[in-house]
Amino acid sequence: MSTRFLGKVFYRLAAVLLSFGLACDGANGGTDVTDVPSSDLVDIATVDTTDVPLVDITGDSSMELPELPLIDIDYAEVLPSDAATCVDGAKWCSADGYVAIECKLGAPVETACMREKGQLCENGACVQPWAFGSPVFTTCDGVAGGTVETLAQKAAYYDEVATRLHIHPTLKWVMSGTLKKVEVECVGDAIPPCYAIPDEKTVTYNDVARWHTGENDGLWSAMYLTSQAFRYAVTRSDDALATIRLLLDGEVTRMKITGVTGLFTRQFIPPNVPGIACPDPEASKLAYKTDIEKDDNQWVQIRDDGCVWTVNRDTLEWEASTHCGLDEYKGWCWLDNVSQDEYAGHMLALGAIYKLVDQPDVQQKVKDLLAQVSDHLVRNELYFVDWDGRQTEHGKLHAYSFADTPGFLAAMSMDYILLGAVASGREDLRKYYNDCLLQVNGQCDGWPYPDEGPYQDFLNQMLLYVGEEGCGSNYNNFGMVFTSLHNLIWFETNPAIREIVQESFDKYFMREADQPRALIVQKNPWYDFGWAAFKRLGPGSDGPAIKAVDEGICSLKQFPASKVIKAKDSSSMYPHYCQQRLGGSATEFPVPVGDRCVETFEWWSDPYDRDTCTDDPWTVIMPNDYLLPYWMGRYFGFIPEGL
């Protein structure tokens, strides 16, 4: 019996355990995010990452990269049988839709639409894949529970409030916040103290009493940053570009402060910013205590010597580490043990900016960050290794690391290495992708995982739907897998590999067979629009995702026009149907968006959740979850400008 077969059997059993958070990071859509603890299942690494030089990506990103052979697919082209049938000016496409052909001077001349441009051929010309066939999408007319505001009006407001309220220019990331209370004279029978209700249309970041910072700051802020990349591509807005530049500087800080090439921090806090502060170095000393198992997220402090300081777990005394050279961040603190969740957001945003924002300064920063991530993973054999030389708890990406299912991990590994290779144009990263991950010529020299075959072969082992009717599924995993498949299809131009990824997106993500809770029925506009843009189209496909787009638009129409917390009680409106993975109660059908409590990022959450929340007019949640699918829909042509 082969090791690979045993691995598959194990993962069928492990999927249930994973769904209960025993081996998966625990990001969710709530305001306060806490990881579900899990145990390390691999030995601690001893890689010394101190003083690793930054990556030089000054090479030409347009350089020609090695082509992969086509795999198990017949891509025979439909060409004239002889030159006599070739009439100058005639244009046509290959049978698979990947090559455009034009007759010039009596001979056919080919343009490899997919390999060269990531496009399909239609009527002899290369077109964006999502525009193939010039589909006309419906726009969910007359949906129940829609707001009086149009989609465009809500987007305009959310874009404005994000920069006015949710982004502190010193912090450089997006957060929810609780506003300062202003005491006023009570009226009538009201019992003091009484407070003025804030006007969300005028308050600014200076009115915030407490920022909702947490261990997934980078993830949620990156979702908003992604939305602004799509917004800029649609509008060429100066405001969008200014926001991208500001938040991209925050991304640079989020990596640079760790002192490790390619390693982001979960959370960082500079000194002297109202509403946010590091844990007190004495009163909250245990927050800085070193963790023996590396299964908790611990704070570190950067002192005047530019070194990381922590609290010794045995003596409970402060001590300096040898991780130094961080003089730029004296007085700052940051949270270690970064997770897969964080990287899912960062890589989605950086990939979208690379594709959509054509400003040289922006491109240079994005290329540098992407190459650093790829370098880190290659150097550390597909692990994220922290400042202390130890593997992070949720930073194991090779397929049989037991950190999640092989398909989940393969998609993430392929995505992160490919993005770095494409953005930097570096042959060494492309070679690692081709030879070590795809294994186009067998396993590469020095490959440390002899039981792990080609990573594209693992993509049918997602195992995302868990429990009876999928009630025990982990929605964190859906979000992370989506970000990887989204960018992997967008960046992969080899038709054979691209089709394998698209098949995984179809069969094991959106339209899992015999799964009543398959994502295709959940009316999640982020998934629906990504699915419509990157599903297989062209010859041999089942055509554009008209219904999915319509249902995504319906959800955006139901999305509230404000993210001030207001009372909701879906638990009394919709009966219990089944138990969720962590013991909560779920409905039989998705709760309409307008009946849900507002979340930090709605589309990362379980739409079947029966929930209750009370009015809190002083708390305003960030609007990244409306803006990301809206601007995606606009860019891909699913949402008309005036809708």
Phi, psi and omega per residue, in radians:
M1 nan 2.244 -3.020
S2 -1.326 2.707 3.077
T3 -1.081 -0.659 -3.128
R4 -1.129 -0.691 3.103
F5 -1.085 -0.787 3.120
L6 -1.062 -0.636 3.109
G7 -1.093 -0.708 3.119
K8 -1.120 -0.740 3.119
V9 -1.080 -0.769 -3.136
F10 -1.017 -0.773 -3.061
Y11 -1.205 -0.494 3.033
R12 -1.074 -0.687 3.110
L13 -1.328 -0.690 -3.065
A14 -1.211 -0.400 -3.105
A15 -1.015 -0.671 3.124
V16 -1.126 -0.777 3.124
L17 -1.113 -0.719 -3.140
L18 -1.070 -0.629 -3.105
S19 -1.137 -0.382 3.123
F20 -1.691 0.272 3.000
G21 1.419 0.221 -3.080
L22 -1.335 -0.337 3.108
A23 -2.508 0.566 -3.134
C24 -2.489 2.466 3.113
D25 -1.067 2.638 -2.940
G26 -1.908 0.642 3.084
A27 -1.103 2.560 3.038
N28 -2.557 -3.107 -3.061
G29 -1.472 0.084 -3.066
G30 -1.380 2.976 -3.130
T31 -1.219 -0.716 3.097
D32 -1.873 2.097 -3.008
V33 -1.952 2.256 3.140
T34 -2.264 2.296 3.097
D35 -1.205 2.521 2.985
V36 -1.422 2.125 -3.076
P37 -1.044 2.572 3.035
S38 -2.584 2.913 -3.078
S39 -1.732 2.505 3.012
D40 -1.171 2.342 3.137
L41 -1.969 0.182 3.077
V42 -2.302 2.837 3.138
D43 -1.200 2.626 3.114
I44 -1.187 2.373 3.138
A45 -1.340 2.725 3.112
T46 -2.122 0.455 -3.103
V47 -1.246 2.285 3.101
D48 -1.555 1.911 -3.110
T49 -1.788 0.141 -3.133
T50 -1.254 2.405 3.038
D51 1.052 0.554 3.040
V52 -1.329 2.228 -3.086
P53 -1.173 2.670 3.084
L54 -1.187 2.756 -3.071
V55 -1.393 2.411 3.045
D56 -1.626 1.975 -3.134
I57 -2.073 0.679 -3.094
T58 -1.402 0.025 3.127
G59 -1.192 2.905 -3.124
D60 -1.313 2.021 -3.094
S61 -1.298 -0.164 3.138
S62 -1.637 0.102 -3.091
M63 -1.042 2.626 3.123
E64 -1.291 2.236 -3.114
L65 -1.804 2.719 -3.097
P66 -1.038 2.449 3.100
E67 -1.534 2.590 3.067
L68 -1.628 2.609 3.035
P69 -1.228 2.638 3.071
L70 -1.274 2.522 -3.001
I71 -2.048 2.019 2.979
D72 0.979 0.431 3.130
I73 -2.341 2.385 3.116
D74 -1.571 1.956 -3.120
Y75 -1.891 0.662 3.105
A76 -1.046 2.334 -3.069
E77 -1.641 2.613 3.103
V78 -1.582 1.798 -3.112
L79 -2.126 2.714 3.054
P80 -1.002 2.565 -3.077
S81 -1.243 -0.446 3.068
D82 -2.715 2.890 -3.047
A83 -1.049 -0.452 -3.093
A84 -1.127 -0.464 -3.132
T85 -1.497 -0.069 -3.089
C86 -1.567 1.892 -3.121
V87 -1.720 2.170 -3.094
D88 -0.900 2.318 3.134
G89 1.647 -0.289 3.112
A90 -1.178 2.454 -3.137
K91 -2.284 2.486 3.076
W92 -2.734 3.112 -3.093
C93 -2.100 2.714 2.993
S94 -1.164 2.814 -3.071
A95 -1.054 -0.539 -3.120
D96 -1.519 -0.137 3.109
G97 1.414 0.248 -3.086
Y98 -1.775 -0.210 -3.069
V99 -2.274 2.290 3.021
A100 -1.681 2.424 -3.070
I101 -2.254 2.334 3.092
E102 -2.303 2.401 3.110
C103 -1.450 2.096 3.108
K104 -2.284 2.174 3.137
L105 0.949 0.673 3.055
G106 1.415 0.117 -3.122
A107 -2.328 2.506 3.123
P108 -1.291 2.326 3.096
V109 -2.049 2.205 -3.044
E110 -1.717 2.536 2.930
T111 -2.149 2.077 -3.112
A112 -1.389 1.530 -3.037
C113 -0.984 -0.822 -3.068
M114 -1.296 -0.897 -3.054
R115 -1.124 -0.641 -3.058
E116 -1.589 -0.515 -2.997
K117 -2.259 -0.111 -3.056
G118 1.205 0.532 -3.054
Q119 -2.147 2.997 3.045
L120 -1.871 2.798 3.086
C121 -1.712 2.305 3.053
E122 -2.453 2.182 -3.124
N123 0.938 0.663 3.066
G124 1.408 0.109 -3.136
A125 -2.230 2.667 3.103
C126 -1.432 2.306 3.131
V127 -2.326 2.740 3.054
Q128 -1.058 2.435 -3.058
P129 -0.967 -0.711 -3.088
W130 -1.262 -0.215 3.114
A131 -1.698 0.008 -3.096
F132 -1.028 2.259 -3.140
G133 1.436 0.019 -3.104
S134 0.799 0.999 -3.064
P135 -1.135 2.584 3.060
V136 -1.927 2.097 -3.051
F137 -1.729 2.589 3.063
T138 -1.436 2.850 -2.982
T139 -2.237 0.543 2.988
C140 0.884 1.109 3.128
D141 -1.300 2.369 3.008
G142 1.247 0.541 -3.137
V143 -1.188 2.430 3.080
A144 -1.212 2.422 3.072
G145 1.423 0.182 3.111
G146 -1.274 2.677 3.118
T147 -1.386 2.819 3.099
V148 -1.261 -0.441 3.113
E149 -1.298 2.541 3.059
T150 -1.312 2.916 3.063
L151 -1.036 -0.732 -3.118
A152 -1.151 -0.686 3.124
Q153 -1.133 -0.730 3.106
K154 -1.133 -0.713 3.135
A155 -1.107 -0.748 -3.139
A156 -1.058 -0.746 3.136
Y157 -1.169 -0.796 -3.096
Y158 -1.161 -0.625 3.062
D159 -1.124 -0.680 -3.129
E160 -1.225 -0.802 -3.091
V161 -1.206 -0.483 3.138
A162 -1.078 -0.813 -3.108
T163 -1.374 -0.523 -3.133
R164 -1.311 -0.681 -2.976
L165 -2.014 -0.723 -2.903
H166 -1.633 -0.144 3.137
I167 -2.060 1.940 2.999
H168 -1.467 2.171 -3.020
P169 -1.108 -0.358 3.075
T170 -1.409 -0.596 -3.103
L171 -1.371 -0.737 3.058
K172 1.196 0.607 2.878
W173 -2.588 2.926 -3.039
V174 -1.680 2.372 3.138
M175 -2.512 2.732 2.889
S176 -1.351 2.864 -3.125
G177 -2.699 2.695 2.999
T178 -1.825 2.237 -3.031
L179 -1.421 2.751 3.070
K180 -1.148 2.494 3.078
K181 -1.656 2.304 3.112
V182 -1.909 2.024 -3.090
E183 -1.316 2.403 3.133
V184 -2.308 2.960 3.099
E185 -1.203 2.344 -3.130
C186 -1.263 2.624 -3.134
V187 -2.011 2.398 3.069
G188 1.134 -2.310 -3.080
D189 -1.576 0.158 -3.126
A190 -1.077 2.457 -3.106
I191 -1.657 2.188 -3.135
P192 -1.087 2.722 -0.018
P193 -1.406 2.646 3.093
C194 -2.024 2.551 -3.054
Y195 -2.248 2.581 3.075
A196 -1.266 2.379 3.063
I197 -1.327 2.152 -3.082
P198 -1.214 2.663 3.074
D199 -1.671 1.865 -3.063
E200 -1.116 -0.254 -3.119
K201 -1.515 -0.054 3.138
T202 -2.228 -0.353 -3.091
V203 -1.163 2.669 -3.139
T204 -2.226 3.141 3.127
Y205 -1.081 -0.359 3.077
N206 -1.255 -0.263 3.133
D207 -1.621 0.043 -3.107
V208 -1.420 2.216 3.066
A209 -1.521 -0.612 -3.100
R210 -2.563 2.131 3.034
W211 -1.418 2.455 -3.133
H212 -1.548 1.198 3.102
T213 -1.389 2.650 -3.125
G214 -2.901 3.134 -3.013
E215 -1.252 -0.117 3.056
N216 -2.028 0.516 3.093
D217 -0.907 -0.819 -3.071
G218 -1.128 -0.653 3.134
L219 -1.094 -0.936 -3.038
W220 -1.216 -0.666 3.105
S221 -1.140 -0.641 3.131
A222 -1.135 -0.555 3.078
M223 -1.097 -0.719 3.085
Y224 -1.160 -0.751 3.121
L225 -1.022 -0.692 3.077
T226 -1.054 -0.731 3.136
S227 -1.045 -0.654 -3.110
Q228 -1.272 -0.482 3.026
A229 -1.120 -0.792 3.098
F230 -1.150 -0.693 3.122
R231 -1.056 -0.780 -3.136
Y232 -1.107 -0.703 3.141
A233 -1.090 -0.573 -3.126
V234 -1.416 -0.761 -2.922
T235 -1.908 -0.341 -2.986
R236 0.994 0.571 -3.074
S237 -1.163 2.285 3.047
D238 -1.123 -0.633 3.125
D239 -1.111 -0.761 3.119
A240 -1.083 -0.743 -3.125
L241 -1.136 -0.712 3.111
A242 -1.099 -0.694 3.113
T243 -1.153 -0.736 3.110
I244 -1.034 -0.789 -3.128
R245 -1.105 -0.727 -3.132
L246 -1.123 -0.865 -3.094
L247 -1.247 -0.516 3.075
L248 -1.170 -0.616 3.013
D249 -1.067 -0.662 3.066
G250 -1.107 -0.638 3.076
E251 -1.118 -0.716 3.106
V252 -1.068 -0.794 3.108
T253 -1.075 -0.715 -3.080
R254 -1.098 -0.446 3.057
M255 -1.625 -0.750 -3.025
K256 -1.142 -0.580 -3.067
I257 -1.163 -0.373 3.129
T258 -1.326 -0.359 -3.096
G259 1.256 0.259 -3.131
V260 -2.229 2.168 3.129
T261 -0.975 2.185 3.053
G262 1.435 0.057 -3.074
L263 -1.885 2.015 3.019
F264 -1.448 2.701 2.938
T265 -1.662 2.695 3.047
R266 -1.162 -0.726 -2.900
Q267 -2.746 2.332 3.045
F268 -2.368 2.645 -3.103
I269 -2.411 2.071 3.038
P270 -1.416 2.835 3.132
P271 -1.353 2.742 2.915
N272 1.132 0.650 3.001
V273 -1.985 2.096 -3.107
P274 -1.037 2.428 3.059
G275 1.571 0.007 -3.140
I276 -2.695 2.427 -3.099
A277 -2.742 2.668 3.040
C278 -1.148 2.700 2.993
P279 -0.978 2.434 -3.121
D280 -1.029 2.245 -3.046
P281 -1.149 -0.258 3.089
E282 -1.977 -0.910 -3.114
A283 -1.141 -0.533 3.130
S284 -2.048 0.748 -3.041
K285 -1.007 -0.640 -3.075
L286 -1.136 -0.360 3.100
A287 -1.123 -0.373 -3.114
Y288 -1.798 0.055 -3.079
K289 -1.242 2.322 3.136
T290 -1.126 2.531 -3.023
D291 -1.843 2.132 -3.044
I292 -1.216 -0.628 -3.082
E293 -1.577 -0.160 -3.042
K294 0.992 0.727 3.089
D295 -2.116 0.250 3.021
D296 -2.248 2.690 3.104
N297 -1.615 2.120 -3.048
Q298 -2.059 2.520 3.080
W299 -1.379 2.596 2.968
V300 -2.223 2.660 -3.109
Q301 -2.040 2.468 3.058
I302 -1.865 2.070 -3.068
R303 -1.764 -3.042 -3.002
D304 -1.118 -0.306 3.078
D305 -1.449 -0.003 -3.140
G306 1.328 0.226 -3.114
C307 -1.882 2.714 3.008
V308 -1.297 2.292 3.060
W309 -2.050 2.469 3.089
T310 -2.423 3.021 3.090
V311 -1.725 2.178 3.130
N312 -1.074 2.267 -3.046
R313 -1.226 -0.342 3.139
D314 -1.621 -0.826 -3.076
T315 -1.594 -0.297 -3.060
L316 1.027 0.524 3.069
E317 -1.919 2.599 3.078
W318 -1.181 2.468 3.087
E319 -2.585 2.602 3.129
A320 -1.453 2.534 3.017
S321 -1.687 3.105 3.047
T322 -1.661 0.133 3.115
H323 -1.533 1.701 -2.962
C324 -2.209 -2.953 3.140
G325 1.505 0.308 -3.089
L326 -1.885 0.673 -3.075
D327 -1.001 -0.508 -3.132
E328 -1.092 -0.349 -3.021
Y329 -2.075 0.548 3.088
K330 -1.020 2.293 3.129
G331 1.542 -0.056 3.104
W332 -1.567 2.854 2.951
C333 -2.333 2.757 3.077
W334 -2.632 2.770 -3.047
L335 -1.767 2.252 -3.073
D336 -1.595 -2.973 3.070
N337 1.171 0.846 -3.088
V338 -1.057 2.688 -2.973
S339 -2.084 2.984 3.024
Q340 -1.045 -0.661 -3.130
D341 -0.979 -0.836 -3.121
E342 -1.030 -0.820 -3.102
Y343 -1.146 -0.547 3.095
A344 -0.983 -0.761 3.125
G345 -1.242 -0.824 -3.111
H346 -1.020 -0.813 -3.059
M347 -1.247 -0.581 3.048
L348 -1.067 -0.831 -3.103
A349 -1.149 -0.812 -3.099
L350 -1.138 -0.656 3.088
G351 -1.119 -0.753 -3.137
A352 -1.150 -0.721 3.127
I353 -1.117 -0.735 3.105
Y354 -1.013 -0.727 -3.100
K355 -1.298 -0.556 -2.842
L356 -2.025 -0.348 -3.032
V357 -1.961 1.853 -2.930
D358 -1.639 0.545 3.127
Q359 -1.628 2.262 -3.030
P360 -0.971 -0.733 -3.119
D361 -1.159 -0.671 3.100
V362 -1.166 -0.785 -3.127
Q363 -1.053 -0.717 -3.107
Q364 -1.107 -0.743 3.137
K365 -1.156 -0.724 -3.131
V366 -1.138 -0.787 3.127
K367 -1.049 -0.720 -3.137
D368 -1.117 -0.814 -3.125
L369 -1.115 -0.774 -3.128
L370 -1.119 -0.733 3.136
A371 -1.160 -0.645 3.113
Q372 -1.093 -0.726 3.121
V373 -1.090 -0.826 3.138
S374 -1.067 -0.773 3.114
D375 -1.029 -0.768 -3.134
H376 -1.016 -0.794 -3.106
L377 -1.203 -0.702 3.114
V378 -1.128 -0.786 -3.104
R379 -1.125 -0.577 -3.049
N380 -1.895 0.418 3.017
E381 0.953 0.793 3.060
L382 1.199 0.596 2.967
Y383 -2.126 2.627 2.901
F384 -1.603 2.162 -3.081
V385 -1.959 2.204 -2.989
D386 -1.362 3.115 -3.131
W387 -1.028 -0.467 -3.104
D388 -1.599 0.167 3.110
G389 1.414 0.134 -3.116
R390 -1.889 2.553 3.087
Q391 -1.131 2.411 3.089
T392 -1.273 2.683 -3.029
E393 -1.054 -0.786 -3.109
H394 -1.925 0.707 -3.126
G395 -2.169 0.602 -3.124
K396 -1.853 2.009 -2.983
L397 -1.981 -0.141 -3.127
H398 -1.333 2.679 -2.818
A399 -1.035 -0.664 -3.113
Y400 -1.856 0.602 3.127
S401 -1.404 -0.142 -3.114
F402 1.167 0.243 3.061
A403 -1.393 -0.384 3.054
D404 -2.972 -2.885 -3.104
T405 -1.306 2.714 -3.124
P406 -1.020 -0.669 3.135
G407 -1.135 -0.779 3.089
F408 -0.962 -0.885 -3.051
L409 -1.260 -0.632 3.115
A410 -1.134 -0.750 3.137
A411 -1.077 -0.742 -3.126
M412 -1.163 -0.789 3.138
S413 -1.079 -0.839 -3.139
M414 -1.043 -0.779 -3.118
D415 -1.049 -0.887 -3.007
Y416 -1.202 -0.649 3.124
I417 -1.280 -0.712 -3.127
L418 -1.112 -0.749 -3.126
L419 -1.058 -0.741 3.105
G420 -1.137 -0.680 -3.136
A421 -1.146 -0.809 -3.107
V422 -1.180 -0.835 -3.056
A423 -1.131 -0.708 -3.098
S424 -1.476 -0.418 -3.052
G425 1.243 0.287 -3.065
R426 -1.466 2.284 -3.107
E427 -1.199 -0.535 -3.107
D428 -1.172 -0.675 3.117
L429 -1.242 -0.689 3.081
R430 -1.106 -0.681 3.135
K431 -1.126 -0.712 3.103
Y432 -1.087 -0.741 3.118
Y433 -1.081 -0.864 -3.094
N434 -1.198 -0.858 -2.960
D435 -1.496 -0.639 -3.051
C436 -1.667 -0.716 -3.139
L437 -1.502 -0.951 -3.134
L438 -1.380 -0.417 3.085
Q439 0.925 0.925 -3.084
V440 -1.154 -0.386 3.099
N441 -2.169 0.580 -3.042
G442 1.538 3.097 -3.084
Q443 -1.108 2.430 -3.100
C444 -1.276 2.806 3.114
D445 -1.083 2.300 3.093
G446 1.416 0.104 3.135
W447 -1.062 2.102 -2.977
P448 -1.423 -0.020 -3.039
Y449 -2.186 1.365 -3.033
P450 -1.080 -0.388 3.122
D451 -1.458 -0.090 -3.098
E452 -1.763 1.917 3.106
G453 -1.419 -2.814 -3.123
P454 -0.946 2.312 -3.037
Y455 -1.177 -0.495 3.094
Q456 -1.133 -0.402 3.123
D457 -1.286 -0.262 3.124
F458 -1.535 -0.180 -2.983
L459 -1.190 -0.185 3.051
N460 -1.588 0.143 -3.130
Q461 -2.026 0.948 3.127
M462 -1.347 -0.809 3.108
L463 0.921 0.817 -3.059
L464 -1.426 -0.523 -3.071
Y465 -1.600 2.107 -3.000
V466 -2.231 2.482 3.082
G467 1.499 2.994 3.135
E468 -1.070 2.175 -3.114
E469 1.001 0.394 3.094
G470 1.331 0.230 -3.067
C471 -1.159 -0.436 -3.110
G472 -1.646 0.265 -3.075
S473 -1.188 2.629 3.123
N474 -1.696 1.897 -3.069
Y475 -1.282 -0.298 2.976
N476 -1.051 -0.724 -3.111
N477 -1.163 -0.690 3.084
F478 -0.994 -0.811 -3.117
G479 -1.084 -0.773 -3.114
M480 -1.180 -0.732 3.134
V481 -1.127 -0.695 -3.138
F482 -1.047 -0.790 -3.121
T483 -1.056 -0.663 -3.127
S484 -1.231 -0.809 -3.137
L485 -1.151 -0.672 3.132
H486 -0.969 -0.993 -3.084
N487 -1.312 -0.525 3.139
L488 -1.117 -0.752 3.092
I489 -1.178 -0.673 -3.107
W490 -1.126 -0.647 -3.054
F491 -1.657 -0.383 -3.073
E492 -1.450 2.102 -3.115
T493 -1.935 -0.005 3.011
N494 -1.366 2.066 -3.014
P495 -1.002 -0.682 -3.072
A496 -1.152 -0.833 3.141
I497 -1.172 -0.723 -3.134
R498 -1.029 -0.729 -3.138
E499 -1.166 -0.589 3.092
I500 -1.136 -0.757 3.120
V501 -1.126 -0.737 3.124
Q502 -1.105 -0.640 3.089
E503 -1.111 -0.702 3.087
S504 -1.117 -0.764 3.101
F505 -0.989 -0.708 -3.100
D506 -1.316 -1.035 -2.932
K507 -1.422 -0.491 -3.000
Y508 -2.070 0.061 3.077
F509 -2.183 -1.222 -3.029
M510 -1.374 -0.765 -2.968
R511 -2.172 0.883 3.092
E512 -0.948 2.236 -3.066
A513 -1.103 2.450 3.057
D514 0.992 0.547 3.125
Q515 -2.028 1.844 -3.080
P516 -1.124 -0.372 3.128
R517 -1.843 0.427 3.093
A518 -0.958 2.557 -3.042
L519 -1.019 -0.434 -3.104
I520 -1.116 -0.343 -3.126
V521 -1.764 0.030 -2.990
Q522 -1.576 -0.105 3.077
K523 1.025 0.704 3.107
N524 -1.620 1.896 -3.022
P525 -1.129 -0.528 3.103
W526 -1.110 -0.844 3.096
Y527 -1.199 -0.748 -3.076
D528 -1.079 -0.763 -3.116
F529 -1.268 -0.663 3.060
G530 -1.115 -0.683 3.097
W531 -1.108 -0.810 -3.111
A532 -1.114 -0.581 -3.101
A533 -1.384 -0.577 -2.951
F534 -2.091 0.054 2.999
K535 -1.174 2.842 3.127
R536 -1.207 2.225 3.055
L537 -2.186 3.092 -3.131
G538 1.584 -2.890 -3.092
P539 -0.954 2.317 3.089
G540 1.468 -0.045 -3.135
S541 -1.613 3.010 3.076
D542 -1.685 0.295 2.969
G543 1.543 3.140 -3.067
P544 -1.163 2.734 -3.071
A545 -1.557 1.180 -3.067
I546 -1.056 -0.849 -3.083
K547 -1.152 -0.727 -3.133
A548 -1.074 -0.735 3.113
V549 -1.104 -0.781 3.140
D550 -1.039 -0.772 -3.119
E551 -1.217 -0.592 3.058
G552 -1.121 -0.717 3.093
I553 -1.126 -0.676 3.080
C554 -0.981 -0.793 -3.125
S555 -1.134 -0.668 3.096
L556 -1.174 -0.586 3.074
K557 -1.176 -0.562 3.105
Q558 -1.410 -0.282 -3.083
F559 -1.083 2.334 -3.083
P560 -1.069 2.692 -3.137
A561 -1.494 -0.035 3.091
S562 -2.505 2.550 3.082
K563 -1.933 0.450 2.874
V564 -1.189 2.403 -3.085
I565 -1.198 2.139 3.126
K566 -2.179 2.702 -3.060
A567 -1.109 2.300 3.046
K568 -2.481 2.662 3.114
D569 -2.612 1.352 3.127
S570 -1.248 -0.332 -3.140
S571 -1.166 -0.512 3.107
S572 -1.558 -0.327 -3.092
M573 -1.549 -0.515 -3.028
Y574 -2.263 2.249 -3.033
P575 -1.254 2.740 3.063
H576 -1.144 2.419 3.098
Y577 -2.150 -0.744 -3.136
C578 -2.743 2.967 -3.098
Q579 -1.655 2.389 3.113
Q580 -1.419 3.075 -2.996
R581 -1.103 -0.553 -3.128
L582 -1.874 0.368 3.022
G583 1.673 -0.042 3.114
G584 -1.280 3.069 -3.090
S585 -1.853 2.357 -3.107
A586 -2.106 2.637 3.061
T587 -1.473 3.032 3.087
E588 -1.393 -0.617 -3.104
F589 -2.165 2.740 -3.131
P590 -0.989 2.395 3.077
V591 -1.265 2.277 3.087
P592 -0.941 2.491 -3.006
V593 -0.986 -0.692 -3.107
G594 -1.174 -0.263 3.140
D595 -1.711 0.039 -3.106
R596 -1.643 2.660 2.942
C597 -1.181 2.472 -3.139
V598 -1.167 2.544 -3.088
E599 -2.155 2.914 3.044
T600 -1.102 -0.703 3.033
F601 -2.602 1.712 -2.967
E602 -0.970 -0.683 -2.964
W603 -1.364 -0.070 3.050
W604 -1.567 -0.139 -2.994
S605 -1.727 2.952 3.100
D606 -1.369 1.999 -3.086
P607 -1.288 -0.112 3.128
Y608 -1.665 0.074 -3.044
D609 -1.194 2.310 3.019
R610 -1.637 1.988 -2.915
D611 -2.333 2.814 3.104
T612 -2.416 2.396 3.056
C613 -2.537 2.708 -3.116
T614 -1.960 2.836 3.142
D615 -1.040 2.375 3.027
D616 -2.582 1.463 -3.045
P617 -1.202 -0.135 3.132
W618 -1.630 -0.103 -3.129
T619 -1.940 2.169 -3.114
V620 -2.112 2.130 -3.088
I621 -1.573 2.493 -3.127
M622 -1.025 2.614 -3.037
P623 -1.727 0.418 -3.081
N624 -1.052 -0.549 -3.057
D625 -1.291 -0.426 3.011
Y626 -1.412 -0.795 -2.980
L627 -1.201 -0.611 -3.089
L628 -1.130 -0.966 3.123
P629 -1.170 -0.556 3.130
Y630 -1.062 -0.898 -3.089
W631 -1.271 -0.499 2.968
M632 -1.068 -0.826 -3.137
G633 -1.051 -0.669 3.091
R634 -1.171 -0.790 -3.084
Y635 -1.114 -0.753 -3.079
F636 -1.430 -0.006 3.062
G637 1.485 0.306 -3.130
F638 -1.531 -0.512 -3.091
I639 -2.006 2.048 3.079
P640 -1.109 2.673 -3.053
E641 -0.996 -0.708 -3.032
G642 -1.631 0.108 -3.046
L643 -1.200 nan nan
